[in-house]
């Protein structure tokens, strides 16, 4: 991944490097254990088919965690902290390949805090958005 740019050089429209990730059954199991989330939609294929889905779905928070990994790969936590975020799930994320993207939507300085606004999303290979997040990062004063 490219090194992060200083806050001053970032502009609205700048894009985060794309992160491609394949979520498989093993990762669903590991995430379920880490999150203590053993809900049927994430492990019971037959049940989900009965419910009208093609199979199990990825945990929402696993989708979000990969979205945020795309952010921290570009702007490390040593450089900026997550100040706030909101997430909207648009479509179920099915196991397999997905792409995690983002772009700068604005920046400001408020009460000596340097803030960067981002839109970050997960999408399928066909470009269907699965989830979108609006993130505010607060940059450290020494970057």
GROMACS elastic network, one bead per residue, 0.5 to 0.9 nm:
[ bonds ]
;  ai    aj funct       b0    kb
    1     4     6  0.88328   500
    1    17     6  0.73660   500
    1    73     6  0.66580   500
    1    74     6  0.69230   500
    2     5     6  0.88056   500
    2    17     6  0.80017   500
    2    73     6  0.83539   500
    2    74     6  0.68414   500
    3    73     6  0.85674   500
    3    74     6  0.67183   500
    3    75     6  0.78820   500
    3    76     6  0.89995   500
    4     7     6  0.89129   500
    4    73     6  0.83567   500
    4    74     6  0.54091   500
    4    75     6  0.52181   500
    4    76     6  0.74104   500
    4    79     6  0.84805   500
    5     8     6  0.81075   500
    5     9     6  0.63816   500
    5    10     6  0.68079   500
    5    74     6  0.84359   500
    5    75     6  0.77829   500
    6     9     6  0.55965   500
    6    10     6  0.69237   500
    6    79     6  0.88382   500
    6   143     6  0.62298   500
    7    10     6  0.55059   500
    7    11     6  0.87848   500
    7   107     6  0.87693   500
    7   114     6  0.77032   500
    7   115     6  0.86598   500
    7   116     6  0.79678   500
    7   139     6  0.72136   500
    7   143     6  0.72418   500
    8    11     6  0.82098   500
   10    13     6  0.88877   500
   10    14     6  0.68237   500
   10   104     6  0.77968   500
   10   107     6  0.82061   500
   10   116     6  0.85343   500
   11    14     6  0.56894   500
   11   104     6  0.66495   500
   11   105     6  0.80136   500
   11   106     6  0.70759   500
   11   107     6  0.75557   500
   12    15     6  0.87155   500
   12   103     6  0.75225   500
   12   106     6  0.50389   500
   12   107     6  0.73885   500
   12   117     6  0.85860   500
   12   118     6  0.87889   500
   13   103     6  0.58062   500
   13   104     6  0.52555   500
   13   105     6  0.61533   500
   13   106     6  0.81957   500
   14   102     6  0.86023   500
   14   103     6  0.54686   500
   14   104     6  0.53015   500
   14   105     6  0.81295   500
   15    18     6  0.84041   500
   15   101     6  0.77090   500
   15   102     6  0.57936   500
   15   104     6  0.64086   500
   16    19     6  0.87548   500
   16    70     6  0.73282   500
   16    71     6  0.71264   500
   16    73     6  0.89393   500
   16    74     6  0.65335   500
   16   101     6  0.62633   500
   16   102     6  0.51405   500
   16   103     6  0.56311   500
   16   104     6  0.79016   500
   16   120     6  0.86422   500
   17    70     6  0.73533   500
   17    71     6  0.87149   500
   17    73     6  0.84294   500
   17    74     6  0.70348   500
   17   100     6  0.86943   500
   17   101     6  0.69208   500
   17   102     6  0.77599   500
   18    70     6  0.71853   500
   18    99     6  0.66659   500
   18   100     6  0.57815   500
   18   101     6  0.50447   500
   18   102     6  0.76621   500
   19    66     6  0.84109   500
   19    67     6  0.83458   500
   19    69     6  0.84138   500
   19    70     6  0.59161   500
   19    73     6  0.89454   500
   19    98     6  0.84824   500
   19    99     6  0.57455   500
   19   100     6  0.50492   500
   19   101     6  0.66772   500
   20    97     6  0.70133   500
   20    98     6  0.59288   500
   20   100     6  0.63059   500
   20   101     6  0.89045   500
   21    66     6  0.80675   500
   21    96     6  0.79808   500
   21    97     6  0.56472   500
   21    98     6  0.56440   500
   21    99     6  0.64070   500
   21   100     6  0.78560   500
   22    95     6  0.71846   500
   22    98     6  0.62667   500
   22    99     6  0.87500   500
   23    26     6  0.81302   500
   23    27     6  0.60853   500
   23    28     6  0.72494   500
   23    58     6  0.76944   500
   23    94     6  0.82238   500
   23    95     6  0.50706   500
   23    96     6  0.51055   500
   23    97     6  0.64864   500
   23    98     6  0.79614   500
   24    27     6  0.54071   500
   24    28     6  0.64393   500
   24    29     6  0.88814   500
   24    58     6  0.89106   500
   24    95     6  0.54778   500
   24    96     6  0.60953   500
   24    97     6  0.87803   500
   25    28     6  0.50217   500
   25    29     6  0.62691   500
   25    30     6  0.87065   500
   25    42     6  0.88927   500
   25    43     6  0.80267   500
   25    95     6  0.73075   500
   26    29     6  0.51324   500
   26    30     6  0.62565   500
   26    31     6  0.86130   500
   27    30     6  0.50222   500
   27    31     6  0.59993   500
   27    32     6  0.83931   500
   28    31     6  0.51661   500
   28    32     6  0.60061   500
   28    33     6  0.86401   500
   28    42     6  0.69074   500
   28    43     6  0.77078   500
   28    57     6  0.89393   500
   28    58     6  0.67760   500
   28    59     6  0.74871   500
   28    62     6  0.83175   500
   28    95     6  0.84259   500
   29    32     6  0.50778   500
   29    33     6  0.63182   500
   29    34     6  0.87175   500
   29    38     6  0.84691   500
   29    42     6  0.84103   500
   29    43     6  0.78309   500
   30    33     6  0.51996   500
   30    34     6  0.62216   500
   30    35     6  0.85757   500
   31    35     6  0.58652   500
   31    36     6  0.79274   500
   31    37     6  0.78019   500
   31    59     6  0.80621   500
   31    62     6  0.70316   500
   32    35     6  0.52481   500
   32    36     6  0.53727   500
   32    38     6  0.55131   500
   32    39     6  0.83195   500
   32    42     6  0.81218   500
   32    59     6  0.81174   500
   33    37     6  0.67965   500
   33    38     6  0.75922   500
   34    37     6  0.79124   500
   35    38     6  0.84797   500
   35    61     6  0.88080   500
   37    42     6  0.86227   500
   37    59     6  0.83606   500
   38    41     6  0.84945   500
   38    42     6  0.70250   500
   38    43     6  0.75095   500
   39    42     6  0.59277   500
   39    43     6  0.73317   500
   39    44     6  0.86290   500
   39    59     6  0.89614   500
   40    43     6  0.54634   500
   40    44     6  0.52359   500
   40    45     6  0.84227   500
   40    47     6  0.74755   500
   40    48     6  0.79488   500
   40    56     6  0.81589   500
   41    44     6  0.60030   500
   41    45     6  0.75966   500
   41    47     6  0.75006   500
   41    48     6  0.60439   500
   41    55     6  0.82080   500
   41    56     6  0.53505   500
   41    57     6  0.59254   500
   41    58     6  0.81752   500
   41    59     6  0.84128   500
   42    45     6  0.80276   500
   42    48     6  0.86940   500
   42    55     6  0.87778   500
   42    56     6  0.50694   500
   42    57     6  0.52791   500
   42    58     6  0.60611   500
   42    59     6  0.65188   500
   43    47     6  0.89431   500
   43    48     6  0.88108   500
   43    55     6  0.88318   500
   43    56     6  0.59384   500
   43    57     6  0.80491   500
   44    47     6  0.54119   500
   44    48     6  0.63907   500
   44    49     6  0.88407   500
   44    55     6  0.78564   500
   44    56     6  0.63393   500
   45    48     6  0.52497   500
   45    49     6  0.62552   500
   45    50     6  0.86907   500
   45    53     6  0.88998   500
   45    54     6  0.81783   500
   45    56     6  0.51891   500
   45    57     6  0.89546   500
   46    49     6  0.51472   500
   46    50     6  0.62587   500
   46    51     6  0.87086   500
   46    55     6  0.71810   500
   46    56     6  0.84890   500
   47    50     6  0.50974   500
   47    51     6  0.63702   500
   47    52     6  0.89598   500
   47    53     6  0.89238   500
   47    55     6  0.81106   500
   47    56     6  0.84104   500
   48    52     6  0.64644   500
   48    53     6  0.53890   500
   48    54     6  0.70663   500
   48    55     6  0.52902   500
   48    56     6  0.58541   500
   48    57     6  0.83076   500
   49    52     6  0.51030   500
   49    54     6  0.55633   500
   49    55     6  0.54661   500
   49    56     6  0.80479   500
   50    53     6  0.73382   500
   51    54     6  0.89640   500
   52    55     6  0.84621   500
   53    56     6  0.74443   500
   53    57     6  0.84354   500
   54    57     6  0.88021   500
   54    94     6  0.83368   500
   55    94     6  0.75721   500
   55    95     6  0.86786   500
   56    94     6  0.67069   500
   56    95     6  0.74140   500
   57    60     6  0.86102   500
   57    92     6  0.62823   500
   57    93     6  0.56954   500
   57    95     6  0.63969   500
   58    61     6  0.84576   500
   58    62     6  0.68019   500
   58    63     6  0.69444   500
   58    92     6  0.74018   500
   58    93     6  0.53605   500
   58    94     6  0.56426   500
   58    95     6  0.60376   500
   59    62     6  0.51348   500
   59    63     6  0.65172   500
   59    64     6  0.88222   500
   59    93     6  0.79076   500
   60    63     6  0.51919   500
   60    64     6  0.63634   500
   60    65     6  0.86830   500
   60    89     6  0.76045   500
   60    92     6  0.83008   500
   60    93     6  0.77973   500
   60   131     6  0.86022   500
   61    65     6  0.59584   500
   61    66     6  0.86228   500
   62    65     6  0.50124   500
   62    66     6  0.63697   500
   62    67     6  0.86282   500
   63    66     6  0.54143   500
   63    67     6  0.63213   500
   63    68     6  0.87984   500
   63    93     6  0.74547   500
   63   122     6  0.72767   500
   63   130     6  0.86751   500
   63   131     6  0.77610   500
   64    68     6  0.61646   500
   64    69     6  0.85318   500
   64    87     6  0.77972   500
   64   121     6  0.85346   500
   64   122     6  0.81891   500
   64   131     6  0.78333   500
   64   132     6  0.86310   500
   64   133     6  0.81018   500
   65    68     6  0.51022   500
   65    69     6  0.61256   500
   65    70     6  0.87716   500
   66    70     6  0.64240   500
   66    71     6  0.88494   500
   66   100     6  0.72098   500
   66   122     6  0.84418   500
   67    70     6  0.52977   500
   67    71     6  0.68772   500
   67    99     6  0.88011   500
   67   100     6  0.55321   500
   67   101     6  0.73475   500
   67   102     6  0.84481   500
   67   120     6  0.65398   500
   67   121     6  0.63875   500
   67   122     6  0.64453   500
   67   131     6  0.89225   500
   67   132     6  0.87078   500
   67   133     6  0.82929   500
   68    72     6  0.62910   500
   68    73     6  0.85178   500
   68   100     6  0.87781   500
   68   120     6  0.79006   500
   69    72     6  0.50493   500
   69    73     6  0.59014   500
   69    74     6  0.85570   500
   69   100     6  0.88512   500
   70    73     6  0.52729   500
   70    74     6  0.65923   500
   70    75     6  0.87317   500
   70   100     6  0.64882   500
   70   101     6  0.70532   500
   70   102     6  0.79185   500
   70   120     6  0.83997   500
   71    74     6  0.53644   500
   71    75     6  0.59592   500
   71    76     6  0.76665   500
   71   101     6  0.86693   500
   71   102     6  0.77483   500
   71   118     6  0.88711   500
   71   120     6  0.79437   500
   72    77     6  0.61566   500
   72    80     6  0.87209   500
   73    76     6  0.59588   500
   73    77     6  0.89229   500
   75    78     6  0.81855   500
   75    79     6  0.63865   500
   75    80     6  0.67488   500
   76    79     6  0.54193   500
   76    80     6  0.65761   500
   76    81     6  0.84497   500
   77    80     6  0.51660   500
   77    81     6  0.56756   500
   77    82     6  0.81509   500
   78    81     6  0.76849   500
   78   139     6  0.89938   500
   78   140     6  0.79331   500
   79   138     6  0.86127   500
   79   139     6  0.59528   500
   79   140     6  0.57832   500
   79   141     6  0.88636   500
   79   142     6  0.83588   500
   79   143     6  0.63285   500
   80    83     6  0.88350   500
   80   115     6  0.89434   500
   80   137     6  0.59351   500
   80   138     6  0.52559   500
   80   140     6  0.56483   500
   80   143     6  0.86780   500
   81   136     6  0.85218   500
   81   137     6  0.54484   500
   81   138     6  0.52406   500
   81   139     6  0.64967   500
   81   140     6  0.77938   500
   82    85     6  0.74550   500
   82   135     6  0.71780   500
   82   136     6  0.61277   500
   82   138     6  0.63945   500
   83   115     6  0.85498   500
   83   135     6  0.76953   500
   83   136     6  0.54690   500
   83   137     6  0.53289   500
   83   138     6  0.58824   500
   84   134     6  0.83094   500
   84   135     6  0.59231   500
   84   136     6  0.52971   500
   84   137     6  0.72733   500
   85   133     6  0.66060   500
   85   134     6  0.54851   500
   85   136     6  0.62537   500
   85   137     6  0.88706   500
   86   132     6  0.83738   500
   86   133     6  0.54297   500
   86   134     6  0.54990   500
   86   135     6  0.67770   500
   87   131     6  0.69950   500
   87   132     6  0.57405   500
   87   134     6  0.67218   500
   87   135     6  0.87502   500
   88   130     6  0.87791   500
   88   131     6  0.56178   500
   88   132     6  0.54385   500
   88   133     6  0.63565   500
   88   134     6  0.89701   500
   89    92     6  0.75714   500
   89   129     6  0.88631   500
   89   130     6  0.62076   500
   89   132     6  0.66131   500
   89   133     6  0.87553   500
   90   129     6  0.67292   500
   90   130     6  0.50277   500
   90   131     6  0.51839   500
   90   132     6  0.75826   500
   91   128     6  0.83383   500
   91   129     6  0.70998   500
   91   131     6  0.68794   500
   92   130     6  0.63883   500
   92   131     6  0.85265   500
   93    96     6  0.86704   500
   93    98     6  0.83965   500
   93   122     6  0.86642   500
   93   123     6  0.85428   500
   93   124     6  0.83341   500
   93   130     6  0.60511   500
   93   131     6  0.83579   500
   94    97     6  0.86004   500
   94    98     6  0.88750   500
   95    98     6  0.85413   500
   97   124     6  0.70663   500
   97   125     6  0.71605   500
   98   122     6  0.67316   500
   98   123     6  0.57133   500
   98   125     6  0.61452   500
   99   121     6  0.82798   500
   99   122     6  0.56439   500
   99   123     6  0.52723   500
   99   124     6  0.61941   500
   99   125     6  0.68698   500
   99   127     6  0.85555   500
  100   120     6  0.73504   500
  100   121     6  0.57494   500
  100   123     6  0.64441   500
  100   124     6  0.89482   500
  101   119     6  0.84759   500
  101   120     6  0.56886   500
  101   121     6  0.54330   500
  101   122     6  0.64003   500
  101   123     6  0.79334   500
  102   118     6  0.67638   500
  102   119     6  0.54322   500
  102   121     6  0.60811   500
  102   122     6  0.87498   500
  103   117     6  0.86485   500
  103   118     6  0.56304   500
  103   119     6  0.55657   500
  103   120     6  0.65827   500
  104   107     6  0.79441   500
  104   116     6  0.72187   500
  104   117     6  0.59113   500
  104   119     6  0.65190   500
  104   120     6  0.87902   500
  105   116     6  0.78993   500
  105   117     6  0.53920   500
  105   118     6  0.52571   500
  105   119     6  0.65109   500
  106   115     6  0.84120   500
  106   116     6  0.60638   500
  106   118     6  0.71099   500
  107   114     6  0.75237   500
  107   115     6  0.54879   500
  107   117     6  0.57378   500
  107   118     6  0.88598   500
  107   136     6  0.89670   500
  108   113     6  0.81465   500
  108   114     6  0.60284   500
  108   115     6  0.52473   500
  108   116     6  0.66618   500
  108   117     6  0.84177   500
  109   112     6  0.60406   500
  109   113     6  0.53993   500
  109   115     6  0.59754   500
  109   116     6  0.88615   500
  110   113     6  0.51150   500
  110   114     6  0.66279   500
  110   115     6  0.74321   500
  111   114     6  0.84655   500
  112   141     6  0.84790   500
  113   138     6  0.64558   500
  113   139     6  0.70793   500
  113   140     6  0.80779   500
  113   141     6  0.77984   500
  114   137     6  0.81752   500
  114   138     6  0.56314   500
  114   139     6  0.53508   500
  114   140     6  0.76339   500
  114   141     6  0.77207   500
  115   136     6  0.64408   500
  115   137     6  0.55229   500
  115   139     6  0.63240   500
  116   135     6  0.80868   500
  116   136     6  0.55910   500
  116   137     6  0.50702   500
  116   138     6  0.65360   500
  116   139     6  0.76996   500
  117   134     6  0.72259   500
  117   135     6  0.57729   500
  117   137     6  0.64977   500
  118   133     6  0.80457   500
  118   134     6  0.57471   500
  118   135     6  0.50683   500
  118   136     6  0.63631   500
  118   137     6  0.79376   500
  119   132     6  0.70479   500
  119   133     6  0.57473   500
  119   135     6  0.63237   500
  120   131     6  0.84446   500
  120   132     6  0.57305   500
  120   133     6  0.51471   500
  120   134     6  0.64098   500
  120   135     6  0.74117   500
  121   129     6  0.68623   500
  121   130     6  0.72895   500
  121   131     6  0.55154   500
  121   133     6  0.61078   500
  121   134     6  0.88070   500
  122   128     6  0.84563   500
  122   129     6  0.58559   500
  122   130     6  0.53803   500
  122   131     6  0.54081   500
  122   132     6  0.66266   500
  123   126     6  0.77148   500
  123   127     6  0.54890   500
  123   128     6  0.51959   500
  123   130     6  0.52244   500
  123   131     6  0.73427   500
  124   127     6  0.51503   500
  124   128     6  0.52333   500
  124   129     6  0.66035   500
  124   130     6  0.72234   500
  125   128     6  0.74743   500
  129   132     6  0.73858   500
  139   142     6  0.83766   500
  139   143     6  0.72456   500
  140   143     6  0.59773   500
